[in-house]
Amino acid sequence: MASVRPLFYNSGNLQQMDDTKLAEVIDQVAYQYSLNPSVTLSQVSSGGNLGTLSDTRLQAGAQSTSATSFPSEATTAEPSTVTVNYARISKTEASVSAPTTDTGTTYPVYYTDTGEIRAMTITDMKDTFIHPAIDQLVSGSTTTKQAGTYQISTSTSLTGNTLISSTPVFVDTRADTSAYSAGSIPETLDQPTTITNYYLHRIDGSNTTYTSPVFIEGSNNLQEFATATFETLLSELIRYTAVSSTDGYKITYSYSSGTNRGTGMANTKLSGSGNRQTRFVNTNDYRAQEFPDGTPTTIDTYFLKINKA
Protein backbone atom coordinates (compact mmCIF):
# COMPACT_ATOMS: atom_id res chain seq x y z
CA MET A 1 0.00 0.00 0.00
CA ALA A 2 1.11 3.55 -0.73
CA SER A 3 -1.43 5.55 1.25
CA VAL A 4 0.01 8.88 2.33
CA ARG A 5 -1.15 12.02 4.14
CA PRO A 6 -1.33 14.98 1.74
CA LEU A 7 -0.39 18.43 2.96
CA PHE A 8 -2.65 21.44 3.22
CA TYR A 9 -2.30 25.03 4.40
CA ASN A 10 -3.55 25.73 7.89
CA SER A 11 -3.21 29.45 8.66
CA GLY A 12 -0.27 29.59 6.31
CA ASN A 13 1.45 26.55 7.76
CA LEU A 14 1.80 23.15 6.10
CA GLN A 15 -0.05 20.41 7.90
CA GLN A 16 -0.75 16.75 7.19
CA MET A 17 -4.33 15.65 6.64
CA ASP A 18 -5.68 13.64 9.54
CA ASP A 19 -8.16 10.79 9.17
CA THR A 20 -11.12 13.17 9.23
CA LYS A 21 -9.80 15.30 6.39
CA LEU A 22 -8.86 12.23 4.36
CA ALA A 23 -12.39 10.89 4.83
CA GLU A 24 -13.82 14.21 3.61
CA VAL A 25 -11.85 13.95 0.37
CA ILE A 26 -12.90 10.30 -0.05
CA ASP A 27 -16.54 11.40 0.28
CA GLN A 28 -15.89 14.01 -2.40
CA VAL A 29 -14.54 11.25 -4.66
CA ALA A 30 -17.86 9.42 -4.27
CA TYR A 31 -19.73 12.59 -5.12
CA GLN A 32 -17.62 13.13 -8.24
CA TYR A 33 -18.38 9.56 -9.29
CA SER A 34 -22.12 10.16 -8.86
CA LEU A 35 -21.99 13.07 -11.30
CA ASN A 36 -20.87 10.77 -14.13
CA PRO A 37 -20.70 7.08 -13.20
CA SER A 38 -18.59 4.95 -15.51
CA VAL A 39 -20.49 1.74 -14.69
CA THR A 40 -24.21 2.20 -15.22
CA LEU A 41 -27.33 0.05 -15.08
CA SER A 42 -30.42 0.57 -17.18
CA GLN A 43 -33.88 -0.94 -17.40
CA VAL A 44 -34.57 -2.71 -20.71
CA SER A 45 -37.68 -4.46 -21.98
CA SER A 46 -35.86 -7.79 -22.46
CA GLY A 47 -32.45 -9.29 -23.10
CA GLY A 48 -30.67 -7.52 -20.26
CA ASN A 49 -27.05 -8.65 -19.91
CA LEU A 50 -27.07 -8.85 -16.11
CA GLY A 51 -28.90 -12.17 -16.19
CA THR A 52 -32.35 -13.76 -15.99
CA LEU A 53 -34.69 -13.98 -12.99
CA SER A 54 -37.65 -16.38 -13.03
CA ASP A 55 -41.10 -15.74 -11.59
CA THR A 56 -43.17 -18.89 -11.10
CA ARG A 57 -46.86 -19.35 -10.32
CA LEU A 58 -49.51 -22.05 -10.43
CA GLN A 59 -52.18 -22.23 -13.10
CA ALA A 60 -55.29 -24.42 -13.20
CA GLY A 61 -55.27 -27.84 -14.77
CA ALA A 62 -57.26 -28.45 -17.93
CA GLN A 63 -60.92 -29.35 -17.41
CA SER A 64 -62.13 -32.93 -17.64
CA THR A 65 -65.61 -33.83 -18.87
CA SER A 66 -67.89 -36.85 -18.79
CA ALA A 67 -71.35 -37.64 -20.13
CA THR A 68 -72.24 -39.88 -17.16
CA SER A 69 -70.61 -38.58 -13.94
CA PHE A 70 -68.11 -36.13 -12.56
CA PRO A 71 -64.56 -37.00 -13.60
CA SER A 72 -62.58 -38.41 -10.69
CA GLU A 73 -59.65 -36.75 -8.95
CA ALA A 74 -57.30 -39.19 -10.67
CA THR A 75 -58.49 -38.23 -14.14
CA THR A 76 -58.60 -34.47 -13.56
CA ALA A 77 -55.45 -32.60 -14.64
CA GLU A 78 -53.34 -31.17 -11.83
CA PRO A 79 -52.37 -27.48 -11.66
CA SER A 80 -49.09 -26.76 -13.44
CA THR A 81 -46.35 -24.14 -13.14
CA VAL A 82 -46.10 -21.06 -15.32
CA THR A 83 -42.63 -19.49 -15.55
CA VAL A 84 -42.02 -15.92 -16.69
CA ASN A 85 -38.40 -14.87 -17.18
CA TYR A 86 -37.17 -11.32 -16.59
CA ALA A 87 -33.91 -10.03 -18.03
CA ARG A 88 -34.57 -6.34 -17.61
CA ILE A 89 -31.27 -4.92 -16.32
CA SER A 90 -28.33 -4.16 -18.56
CA LYS A 91 -24.89 -3.05 -17.42
CA THR A 92 -22.80 -0.61 -19.46
CA GLU A 93 -19.15 0.25 -18.91
CA ALA A 94 -18.10 3.60 -20.31
CA SER A 95 -15.03 3.94 -22.48
CA VAL A 96 -12.90 6.12 -20.23
CA SER A 97 -9.65 7.77 -21.28
CA ALA A 98 -6.57 7.28 -19.13
CA PRO A 99 -6.18 9.93 -16.41
CA THR A 100 -4.14 13.10 -16.90
CA THR A 101 -0.47 12.26 -17.44
CA ASP A 102 1.51 12.52 -14.23
CA THR A 103 4.27 15.09 -14.82
CA GLY A 104 5.80 14.38 -11.42
CA THR A 105 4.03 17.36 -9.88
CA THR A 106 0.45 16.71 -11.00
CA TYR A 107 -0.85 15.47 -7.67
CA PRO A 108 -0.78 16.74 -4.05
CA VAL A 109 2.38 16.69 -1.97
CA TYR A 110 3.16 14.88 1.28
CA TYR A 111 6.01 14.47 3.75
CA THR A 112 8.24 11.46 3.26
CA ASP A 113 9.56 9.54 6.24
CA THR A 114 12.67 11.70 6.09
CA GLY A 115 10.69 14.95 6.08
CA GLU A 116 11.07 15.72 2.39
CA ILE A 117 8.17 17.15 0.43
CA ARG A 118 7.26 14.91 -2.47
CA ALA A 119 4.41 14.82 -5.00
CA MET A 120 2.03 11.86 -4.84
CA THR A 121 2.11 9.38 -7.69
CA ILE A 122 -1.00 8.01 -9.35
CA THR A 123 -0.54 4.88 -7.21
CA ASP A 124 -0.47 7.06 -4.09
CA MET A 125 -3.66 8.79 -5.23
CA LYS A 126 -5.42 5.50 -5.80
CA ASP A 127 -4.37 4.01 -2.47
CA THR A 128 -5.11 7.18 -0.51
CA PHE A 129 -8.37 8.34 -2.09
CA ILE A 130 -9.72 6.22 -4.95
CA HIS A 131 -9.56 2.67 -3.59
CA PRO A 132 -11.09 3.68 -0.22
CA ALA A 133 -13.85 5.47 -2.13
CA ILE A 134 -14.60 2.35 -4.16
CA ASP A 135 -14.63 0.28 -0.97
CA GLN A 136 -17.33 2.67 0.23
CA LEU A 137 -19.21 2.56 -3.05
CA VAL A 138 -19.48 -1.25 -3.11
CA SER A 139 -20.50 -1.62 0.54
CA GLY A 140 -23.94 -2.74 1.63
CA SER A 141 -24.99 0.73 2.75
CA THR A 142 -27.19 2.94 0.57
CA THR A 143 -26.27 6.46 1.65
CA THR A 144 -24.63 9.32 -0.24
CA LYS A 145 -21.32 7.53 0.36
CA GLN A 146 -22.56 5.01 -2.25
CA ALA A 147 -23.62 7.74 -4.69
CA GLY A 148 -23.81 6.75 -8.33
CA THR A 149 -24.42 3.08 -7.56
CA TYR A 150 -27.70 1.18 -7.63
CA GLN A 151 -30.24 -0.59 -5.49
CA ILE A 152 -33.64 -2.31 -5.75
CA SER A 153 -36.82 -1.08 -4.09
CA THR A 154 -40.51 -1.97 -4.14
CA SER A 155 -41.30 1.75 -4.35
CA THR A 156 -41.13 4.09 -7.33
CA SER A 157 -40.24 6.93 -4.97
CA LEU A 158 -37.24 6.43 -2.73
CA THR A 159 -35.73 9.33 -0.80
CA GLY A 160 -32.18 10.10 -1.89
CA ASN A 161 -32.48 8.03 -5.05
CA THR A 162 -33.35 8.52 -8.70
CA LEU A 163 -35.81 6.07 -10.26
CA ILE A 164 -34.31 4.57 -13.40
CA SER A 165 -37.64 3.52 -14.90
CA SER A 166 -41.26 3.23 -13.82
CA THR A 167 -41.25 -0.20 -15.50
CA PRO A 168 -40.32 -2.82 -12.90
CA VAL A 169 -37.22 -4.97 -13.40
CA PHE A 170 -38.93 -7.94 -11.75
CA VAL A 171 -42.54 -8.80 -10.95
CA ASP A 172 -43.66 -11.40 -8.43
CA THR A 173 -47.02 -12.92 -9.34
CA ARG A 174 -49.23 -15.68 -7.99
CA ALA A 175 -52.40 -17.37 -9.12
CA ASP A 176 -55.44 -15.30 -8.19
CA THR A 177 -57.55 -17.91 -6.41
CA SER A 178 -60.52 -15.55 -6.25
CA ALA A 179 -60.67 -15.47 -10.06
CA TYR A 180 -61.54 -19.16 -10.35
CA SER A 181 -65.14 -20.36 -10.00
CA ALA A 182 -66.72 -23.78 -10.33
CA GLY A 183 -69.63 -22.19 -12.16
CA SER A 184 -67.25 -21.00 -14.88
CA ILE A 185 -65.62 -24.35 -15.66
CA PRO A 186 -63.80 -24.51 -18.01
CA GLU A 187 -61.88 -21.66 -16.38
CA THR A 188 -59.01 -19.86 -18.08
CA LEU A 189 -55.94 -21.76 -16.89
CA ASP A 190 -53.60 -18.88 -16.08
CA GLN A 191 -55.18 -16.09 -14.02
CA PRO A 192 -52.38 -14.29 -12.17
CA THR A 193 -52.32 -11.36 -9.80
CA THR A 194 -49.33 -9.13 -9.17
CA ILE A 195 -47.95 -9.41 -5.66
CA THR A 196 -44.93 -7.08 -5.80
CA ASN A 197 -43.17 -4.93 -8.36
CA TYR A 198 -39.44 -4.24 -7.99
CA TYR A 199 -37.74 -1.12 -9.37
CA LEU A 200 -34.18 -0.03 -10.10
CA HIS A 201 -32.87 3.15 -8.45
CA ARG A 202 -29.57 5.04 -8.53
CA ILE A 203 -28.35 6.57 -5.28
CA ASP A 204 -28.00 10.35 -5.40
CA GLY A 205 -24.83 12.17 -4.44
CA SER A 206 -24.35 15.04 -2.04
CA ASN A 207 -21.61 17.61 -2.47
CA THR A 208 -19.29 17.61 0.53
CA THR A 209 -16.91 20.09 2.09
CA TYR A 210 -13.24 19.18 2.19
CA THR A 211 -9.85 20.81 2.46
CA SER A 212 -7.92 21.31 -0.77
CA PRO A 213 -4.37 19.94 -0.61
CA VAL A 214 -1.34 21.71 -2.02
CA PHE A 215 0.79 20.82 -5.04
CA ILE A 216 4.01 21.95 -6.69
CA GLU A 217 3.20 24.60 -9.27
CA GLY A 218 5.23 25.51 -12.35
CA SER A 219 7.75 27.66 -10.47
CA ASN A 220 8.36 24.89 -7.91
CA ASN A 221 6.36 26.73 -5.28
CA LEU A 222 3.64 25.13 -3.19
CA GLN A 223 0.11 26.20 -4.02
CA GLU A 224 -3.33 25.15 -2.92
CA PHE A 225 -5.32 23.33 -5.60
CA ALA A 226 -8.15 25.22 -7.22
CA THR A 227 -11.34 23.35 -6.40
CA ALA A 228 -12.25 22.63 -10.03
CA THR A 229 -8.75 21.38 -10.84
CA PHE A 230 -8.56 18.99 -7.91
CA GLU A 231 -12.09 17.67 -8.48
CA THR A 232 -11.31 17.02 -12.14
CA LEU A 233 -8.34 14.90 -11.10
CA LEU A 234 -10.50 12.96 -8.64
CA SER A 235 -13.24 12.44 -11.24
CA GLU A 236 -10.80 11.15 -13.85
CA LEU A 237 -9.23 8.69 -11.44
CA ILE A 238 -12.45 7.27 -9.98
CA ARG A 239 -14.15 6.87 -13.37
CA TYR A 240 -11.09 5.19 -14.87
CA THR A 241 -10.46 2.87 -11.91
CA ALA A 242 -14.12 1.80 -11.74
CA VAL A 243 -13.93 0.27 -15.24
CA SER A 244 -10.32 -0.90 -15.13
CA SER A 245 -9.31 -4.47 -14.31
CA THR A 246 -5.70 -3.60 -13.53
CA ASP A 247 -5.80 -3.19 -9.75
CA GLY A 248 -8.83 -5.13 -8.49
CA TYR A 249 -11.14 -2.15 -7.97
CA LYS A 250 -13.41 -2.44 -10.99
CA ILE A 251 -17.06 -1.95 -10.00
CA THR A 252 -19.27 -4.87 -11.05
CA TYR A 253 -22.93 -5.85 -10.65
CA SER A 254 -24.54 -9.27 -10.80
CA TYR A 255 -27.22 -11.48 -9.24
CA SER A 256 -24.68 -14.06 -8.07
CA SER A 257 -21.77 -12.55 -6.14
CA GLY A 258 -21.08 -9.47 -4.10
CA THR A 259 -22.91 -7.37 -1.54
CA ASN A 260 -26.72 -7.22 -1.59
CA ARG A 261 -28.13 -3.90 -2.67
CA GLY A 262 -31.58 -2.92 -1.53
CA THR A 263 -34.63 -5.14 -1.31
CA GLY A 264 -34.51 -8.82 -2.19
CA MET A 265 -36.78 -9.73 -5.09
CA ALA A 266 -39.00 -12.58 -3.92
CA ASN A 267 -40.47 -15.19 -6.23
CA THR A 268 -43.48 -16.61 -4.39
CA LYS A 269 -45.87 -19.39 -5.35
CA LEU A 270 -48.90 -21.14 -3.88
CA SER A 271 -47.99 -24.45 -2.24
CA GLY A 272 -51.17 -26.45 -2.90
CA SER A 273 -51.62 -29.55 -5.04
CA GLY A 274 -54.96 -28.47 -6.50
CA ASN A 275 -58.50 -27.58 -5.44
CA ARG A 276 -60.83 -29.87 -7.44
CA GLN A 277 -64.16 -28.31 -8.31
CA THR A 278 -67.09 -29.68 -10.30
CA ARG A 279 -69.85 -28.28 -12.47
CA PHE A 280 -73.07 -30.00 -13.51
CA VAL A 281 -74.28 -28.61 -16.83
CA ASN A 282 -76.85 -31.28 -17.79
CA THR A 283 -77.31 -35.05 -17.67
CA ASN A 284 -74.83 -35.41 -20.52
CA ASP A 285 -72.26 -32.85 -19.34
CA TYR A 286 -70.36 -33.30 -16.10
CA ARG A 287 -67.21 -31.19 -15.65
CA ALA A 288 -64.29 -31.07 -13.23
CA GLN A 289 -61.23 -28.85 -12.97
CA GLU A 290 -58.47 -28.35 -10.42
CA PHE A 291 -57.73 -24.77 -9.41
CA PRO A 292 -54.57 -23.38 -7.79
CA ASP A 293 -54.62 -23.41 -4.00
CA GLY A 294 -52.36 -23.44 -0.96
CA THR A 295 -50.38 -20.89 1.03
CA PRO A 296 -47.85 -18.45 -0.42
CA THR A 297 -44.33 -19.88 -0.31
CA THR A 298 -41.09 -18.14 -1.22
CA ILE A 299 -39.35 -20.16 -3.93
CA ASP A 300 -36.40 -17.82 -4.58
CA THR A 301 -35.14 -14.47 -3.38
CA TYR A 302 -32.95 -12.61 -5.86
CA PHE A 303 -30.65 -9.72 -4.97
CA LEU A 304 -28.93 -7.11 -7.07
CA LYS A 305 -25.31 -7.39 -5.94
CA ILE A 306 -22.37 -5.01 -6.20
CA ASN A 307 -18.72 -5.99 -6.01
CA LYS A 308 -15.20 -5.01 -7.01
CA ALA A 309 -12.99 -7.14 -9.23
C-alpha positions in Angstrom: 0.0 0.0 0.0 1.1 3.5 -0.7 -1.4 5.5 1.2 0.0 8.9 2.3 -1.2 12.0 4.1 -1.3 15.0 1.7 -0.4 18.4 3.0 -2.7 21.4 3.2 -2.3 25.0 4.4 -3.5 25.7 7.9 -3.2 29.4 8.7 -0.3 29.6 6.3 1.5 26.6 7.8 1.8 23.2 6.1 0.0 20.4 7.9 -0.7 16.8 7.2 -4.3 15.6 6.6 -5.7 13.6 9.5 -8.2 10.8 9.2 -11.1 13.2 9.2 -9.8 15.3 6.4 -8.9 12.2 4.4 -12.4 10.9 4.8 -13.8 14.2 3.6 -11.9 14.0 0.4 -12.9 10.3 0.0 -16.5 11.4 0.3 -15.9 14.0 -2.4 -14.5 11.2 -4.7 -17.9 9.4 -4.3 -19.7 12.6 -5.1 -17.6 13.1 -8.2 -18.4 9.6 -9.3 -22.1 10.2 -8.9 -22.0 13.1 -11.3 -20.9 10.8 -14.1 -20.7 7.1 -13.2 -18.6 5.0 -15.5 -20.5 1.7 -14.7 -24.2 2.2 -15.2 -27.3 0.0 -15.1 -30.4 0.6 -17.2 -33.9 -0.9 -17.4 -34.6 -2.7 -20.7 -37.7 -4.5 -22.0 -35.9 -7.8 -22.5 -32.4 -9.3 -23.1 -30.7 -7.5 -20.3 -27.0 -8.6 -19.9 -27.1 -8.9 -16.1 -28.9 -12.2 -16.2 -32.3 -13.8 -16.0 -34.7 -14.0 -13.0 -37.6 -16.4 -13.0 -41.1 -15.7 -11.6 -43.2 -18.9 -11.1 -46.9 -19.4 -10.3 -49.5 -22.1 -10.4 -52.2 -22.2 -13.1 -55.3 -24.4 -13.2 -55.3 -27.8 -14.8 -57.3 -28.5 -17.9 -60.9 -29.4 -17.4 -62.1 -32.9 -17.6 -65.6 -33.8 -18.9 -67.9 -36.9 -18.8 -71.3 -37.6 -20.1 -72.2 -39.9 -17.2 -70.6 -38.6 -13.9 -68.1 -36.1 -12.6 -64.6 -37.0 -13.6 -62.6 -38.4 -10.7 -59.6 -36.7 -9.0 -57.3 -39.2 -10.7 -58.5 -38.2 -14.1 -58.6 -34.5 -13.6 -55.5 -32.6 -14.6 -53.3 -31.2 -11.8 -52.4 -27.5 -11.7 -49.1 -26.8 -13.4 -46.3 -24.1 -13.1 -46.1 -21.1 -15.3 -42.6 -19.5 -15.5 -42.0 -15.9 -16.7 -38.4 -14.9 -17.2 -37.2 -11.3 -16.6 -33.9 -10.0 -18.0 -34.6 -6.3 -17.6 -31.3 -4.9 -16.3 -28.3 -4.2 -18.6 -24.9 -3.0 -17.4 -22.8 -0.6 -19.5 -19.2 0.2 -18.9 -18.1 3.6 -20.3 -15.0 3.9 -22.5 -12.9 6.1 -20.2 -9.6 7.8 -21.3 -6.6 7.3 -19.1 -6.2 9.9 -16.4 -4.1 13.1 -16.9 -0.5 12.3 -17.4 1.5 12.5 -14.2 4.3 15.1 -14.8 5.8 14.4 -11.4 4.0 17.4 -9.9 0.4 16.7 -11.0 -0.8 15.5 -7.7 -0.8 16.7 -4.1 2.4 16.7 -2.0 3.2 14.9 1.3 6.0 14.5 3.8 8.2 11.5 3.3 9.6 9.5 6.2 12.7 11.7 6.1 10.7 15.0 6.1 11.1 15.7 2.4 8.2 17.1 0.4 7.3 14.9 -2.5 4.4 14.8 -5.0 2.0 11.9 -4.8 2.1 9.4 -7.7 -1.0 8.0 -9.4 -0.5 4.9 -7.2 -0.5 7.1 -4.1 -3.7 8.8 -5.2 -5.4 5.5 -5.8 -4.4 4.0 -2.5 -5.1 7.2 -0.5 -8.4 8.3 -2.1 -9.7 6.2 -5.0 -9.6 2.7 -3.6 -11.1 3.7 -0.2 -13.9 5.5 -2.1 -14.6 2.3 -4.2 -14.6 0.3 -1.0 -17.3 2.7 0.2 -19.2 2.6 -3.1 -19.5 -1.2 -3.1 -20.5 -1.6 0.5 -23.9 -2.7 1.6 -25.0 0.7 2.7 -27.2 2.9 0.6 -26.3 6.5 1.6 -24.6 9.3 -0.2 -21.3 7.5 0.4 -22.6 5.0 -2.2 -23.6 7.7 -4.7 -23.8 6.7 -8.3 -24.4 3.1 -7.6 -27.7 1.2 -7.6 -30.2 -0.6 -5.5 -33.6 -2.3 -5.8 -36.8 -1.1 -4.1 -40.5 -2.0 -4.1 -41.3 1.8 -4.4 -41.1 4.1 -7.3 -40.2 6.9 -5.0 -37.2 6.4 -2.7 -35.7 9.3 -0.8 -32.2 10.1 -1.9 -32.5 8.0 -5.1 -33.4 8.5 -8.7 -35.8 6.1 -10.3 -34.3 4.6 -13.4 -37.6 3.5 -14.9 -41.3 3.2 -13.8 -41.3 -0.2 -15.5 -40.3 -2.8 -12.9 -37.2 -5.0 -13.4 -38.9 -7.9 -11.7 -42.5 -8.8 -10.9 -43.7 -11.4 -8.4 -47.0 -12.9 -9.3 -49.2 -15.7 -8.0 -52.4 -17.4 -9.1 -55.4 -15.3 -8.2 -57.6 -17.9 -6.4 -60.5 -15.5 -6.2 -60.7 -15.5 -10.1 -61.5 -19.2 -10.3 -65.1 -20.4 -10.0 -66.7 -23.8 -10.3 -69.6 -22.2 -12.2 -67.3 -21.0 -14.9 -65.6 -24.3 -15.7 -63.8 -24.5 -18.0 -61.9 -21.7 -16.4 -59.0 -19.9 -18.1 -55.9 -21.8 -16.9 -53.6 -18.9 -16.1 -55.2 -16.1 -14.0 -52.4 -14.3 -12.2 -52.3 -11.4 -9.8 -49.3 -9.1 -9.2 -47.9 -9.4 -5.7 -44.9 -7.1 -5.8 -43.2 -4.9 -8.4 -39.4 -4.2 -8.0 -37.7 -1.1 -9.4 -34.2 0.0 -10.1 -32.9 3.2 -8.5 -29.6 5.0 -8.5 -28.3 6.6 -5.3 -28.0 10.3 -5.4 -24.8 12.2 -4.4 -24.3 15.0 -2.0 -21.6 17.6 -2.5 -19.3 17.6 0.5 -16.9 20.1 2.1 -13.2 19.2 2.2 -9.8 20.8 2.5 -7.9 21.3 -0.8 -4.4 19.9 -0.6 -1.3 21.7 -2.0 0.8 20.8 -5.0 4.0 21.9 -6.7 3.2 24.6 -9.3 5.2 25.5 -12.4 7.8 27.7 -10.5 8.4 24.9 -7.9 6.4 26.7 -5.3 3.6 25.1 -3.2 0.1 26.2 -4.0 -3.3 25.2 -2.9 -5.3 23.3 -5.6 -8.2 25.2 -7.2 -11.3 23.3 -6.4 -12.2 22.6 -10.0 -8.7 21.4 -10.8 -8.6 19.0 -7.9 -12.1 17.7 -8.5 -11.3 17.0 -12.1 -8.3 14.9 -11.1 -10.5 13.0 -8.6 -13.2 12.4 -11.2 -10.8 11.2 -13.9 -9.2 8.7 -11.4 -12.5 7.3 -10.0 -14.1 6.9 -13.4 -11.1 5.2 -14.9 -10.5 2.9 -11.9 -14.1 1.8 -11.7 -13.9 0.3 -15.2 -10.3 -0.9 -15.1 -9.3 -4.5 -14.3 -5.7 -3.6 -13.5 -5.8 -3.2 -9.7 -8.8 -5.1 -8.5 -11.1 -2.1 -8.0 -13.4 -2.4 -11.0 -17.1 -2.0 -10.0 -19.3 -4.9 -11.1 -22.9 -5.8 -10.6 -24.5 -9.3 -10.8 -27.2 -11.5 -9.2 -24.7 -14.1 -8.1 -21.8 -12.6 -6.1 -21.1 -9.5 -4.1 -22.9 -7.4 -1.5 -26.7 -7.2 -1.6 -28.1 -3.9 -2.7 -31.6 -2.9 -1.5 -34.6 -5.1 -1.3 -34.5 -8.8 -2.2 -36.8 -9.7 -5.1 -39.0 -12.6 -3.9 -40.5 -15.2 -6.2 -43.5 -16.6 -4.4 -45.9 -19.4 -5.4 -48.9 -21.1 -3.9 -48.0 -24.4 -2.2 -51.2 -26.5 -2.9 -51.6 -29.5 -5.0 -55.0 -28.5 -6.5 -58.5 -27.6 -5.4 -60.8 -29.9 -7.4 -64.2 -28.3 -8.3 -67.1 -29.7 -10.3 -69.9 -28.3 -12.5 -73.1 -30.0 -13.5 -74.3 -28.6 -16.8 -76.8 -31.3 -17.8 -77.3 -35.0 -17.7 -74.8 -35.4 -20.5 -72.3 -32.8 -19.3 -70.4 -33.3 -16.1 -67.2 -31.2 -15.6 -64.3 -31.1 -13.2 -61.2 -28.9 -13.0 -58.5 -28.4 -10.4 -57.7 -24.8 -9.4 -54.6 -23.4 -7.8 -54.6 -23.4 -4.0 -52.4 -23.4 -1.0 -50.4 -20.9 1.0 -47.8 -18.5 -0.4 -44.3 -19.9 -0.3 -41.1 -18.1 -1.2 -39.3 -20.2 -3.9 -36.4 -17.8 -4.6 -35.1 -14.5 -3.4 -33.0 -12.6 -5.9 -30.6 -9.7 -5.0 -28.9 -7.1 -7.1 -25.3 -7.4 -5.9 -22.4 -5.0 -6.2 -18.7 -6.0 -6.0 -15.2 -5.0 -7.0 -13.0 -7.1 -9.2 
